[in-house]
């Protein structure tokens, strides 16, 4: 079975907007989920929905860029960019957060032994690894913990930014 990046995505120009609208709906659902989950005090789970919303936002930008750059019909979507979590988030954050104010969601840096080299050193920046930092129970500083301390203001501000920008794309 081919990997995601190896699948050819040849899309008629008339169907590209349909994909963009589908992404917008998915983003809206992820943001609703994130808010509902956050209201229960479970930011560690809510951030995962927020991350998925960012990725879908990046996908919209990729689709729009593809439409602008490929004048053919049908157009071919770059499979590497379409499937690359990091690239989609980077693309989204260039638009949403050009001053890089909201990329760091964690309030503190936790010192710990080596698990994966460098994993917990420095600030954890929002990205595909955010899910790993928020989704699993771990033993840190002699305590069982789920996730890290997330800054709730940054969390809400990033949701607001995505909602505002979603209306413009």
N, C-alpha and C positions, 0 to 999 in steps of 0.2 A: 504494500500500500504506500503510495507516495506521501511525503510529508506535506504539511500545509503549504509551505513556501514553494513546493514543486508543482502544485496544482495550477493549471492555467486558468485564469479568470478573464475570459474574453466576453465583454458585456456590450450589448447594443447601447449606443448613446442614449436612446429613449428610455432605457431601463436604469440608468445611473441614478437619476433623481429618486426613483423608487428605493434604491439601496440606501441613499442618504436619509430619506424619510424613515426607513426602517431602523436605521441607526439612531435617529433622533428619538423615536419611540422607545427604543431600548435604553437609551441614556435617561430619559424621563423616568422609566421604571426603576432603573438602578438608583437614581437619586431619591426617589420615593422610598425605596427599600432602605437606603442608607439612613434617611431621616427617621423612619419608623424604628429601625434597630437602634439608632443613636438615642432616641427618646427613652429606651429601656436601660440606658447606661452601658450598652455593649459596643463601645466605639471600636473595639478590636475586630468585631465582625462587620460593623458598618463601613469601616475603611476599605474592606474588600469590595463592597458594592461601589464605593466611590472610585476605586482604582479601575474597575471595569468600565465605569462611565467615562473616565479619562481616556481609556483605550479606544472606546467607541467614538469619542470626540475626535481623536487623532485619525481614526479610520475615515470619518467624514472629510477631514481636511485632505487626506490622501486621495479620496475619490474626487473631490473638487479639483485638486491639483492635476490628477490624471485627465479629467475632462478639459482642463485648460491647455495642457501640454501635448495631448494626443488628439490631433484633429481628425483622426480616422474614425471610421464607423464599421465595425465595433472597435472599442478601445480595450487595451490590455492593461490590467491592474498589476502592479509590481507585487509579486507573491511574497518576496522577502519582507517588504515593508508592511504588507497586509497582515502578515502572520507574526511580525516581530513586536512583542509586547513593549520592549524598551523604546523602539522607534516611534510607535504610536503615541506613547505617553510623552516622549520628547517633543513630538510634533504638536500635541495638544498644549503642553505647557509653554511652548514658544508664544502661543496666542493668548492663553489664559493668564500666564504669570511671567511676563517678560522681565520683570524686576526680580524674579526668583524669591518672592516674599513668602509664598505658601508651599514651597517644595519640601520644607522640613516640617513634618507634622509632630515629631516626637519632642517632648519637652526636656528630657534629660538623656544623657549618655550613660549607659550602664557599663561598668568595667566587669569583665568576665574572662574566664580562660578561653583557650582556643576551641572553637567548634568548627567554624570555617574561617580560615585566615582572614582577618579584617572585618568579619561580619558585624561585630558590635563596636568597632572602633570608630570614633568620630560620629558625626550626625548621620542619621539614617534619612535619606532623601526619598520622597515619594517616588515610587516606581514599581516595577514588577516584583521586586524583592519585598516590598511593603507587605504583600500577602503573607510571605513567609514569616515576617516579624510579628504579624498580628494574629495568625490563625492557629498557632500551636502552643500547647503548654510546654514550658521549659523550666529549668531550675537555674535561677540567676541570683547571685548574691545570697546564697543560702535560703532562698525562698522559691516556692512554686509560683509561677506567674503565667498569665496568659497575655501575651502582647506586651506593649510598652506604654508609657504615659503619653497619650495623644493630646495635643493642644486642641481643646474643643472649639476655640474661636477660629483657629486656622481651618479646622474641619468644616465648620459652617460657612466661613468665607469662601472656601474653595467650591462648595456646593453652589453658593450664590453666583460665583463667577461663571461656573459651567452653565447654570440656568440662563444667565443673562446672555452669554455668548451663543448659546444654542438657538436663541431667537434670531441671531444675526446670520447664522450659516445656512 
